[in-house]
Amino acid sequence: MSAAAASASQPAVKAILGKSVVFKGQIESREDLTIEGEVEGTIEMIEHRLTIAANGEVKANVIAREVEVLGSIEGKVEAVDKVYIRKGARFIGDVHSAGIVIEDGGFIKGNIDLSRQPNEIPSQADLYSGNSEPHELSDTVFAG
């Protein structure tokens, strides 16, 4: 097998935040990410997988394709595909996902919303009108 063929068959690159890393702020990742340390803030990686390792501690709102929890997470999680809560994992917060897997021994406290399109966000007009029809606001006067 040539070197080019071997590299083409290797899995995609994955980023790792190590055990001794403490991160506070916003993470935007364009590749799969494994967190072994501590993260506080927001994590956005809508096309990729987030894994929270057994020793990982996350206090964040997360948007990802998939989320796998082996450690602990506190916050709101939106996953396009699935959320996996493994044996020994601790999840406190809300889940909005197309699917969820909770292994025996996994802990979750919060709300679970399983719908096919977790990232469908209503427009401002929808929020005010109560329906999904588009509205023309050019002649509308809002009184304060």
Secondary structure as GFF3:
##gff-version 3
##sequence-region A 1 144
A	DSSP	alpha_helix	3	9	.	.	.	ID=ss1
A	DSSP	beta_strand	14	17	.	.	.	ID=ss2
A	DSSP	beta_strand	22	28	.	.	.	ID=ss3
A	DSSP	beta_strand	32	35	.	.	.	ID=ss4
A	DSSP	beta_strand	38	52	.	.	.	ID=ss5
A	DSSP	beta_strand	57	69	.	.	.	ID=ss6
A	DSSP	beta_strand	72	74	.	.	.	ID=ss7
A	DSSP	beta_strand	77	85	.	.	.	ID=ss8
A	DSSP	beta_strand	90	92	.	.	.	ID=ss9
A	DSSP	beta_strand	95	102	.	.	.	ID=ss10
A	DSSP	beta_strand	107	109	.	.	.	ID=ss11
A	DSSP	beta_strand	112	114	.	.	.	ID=ss12
A	DSSP	alpha_helix	124	129	.	.	.	ID=ss13
###
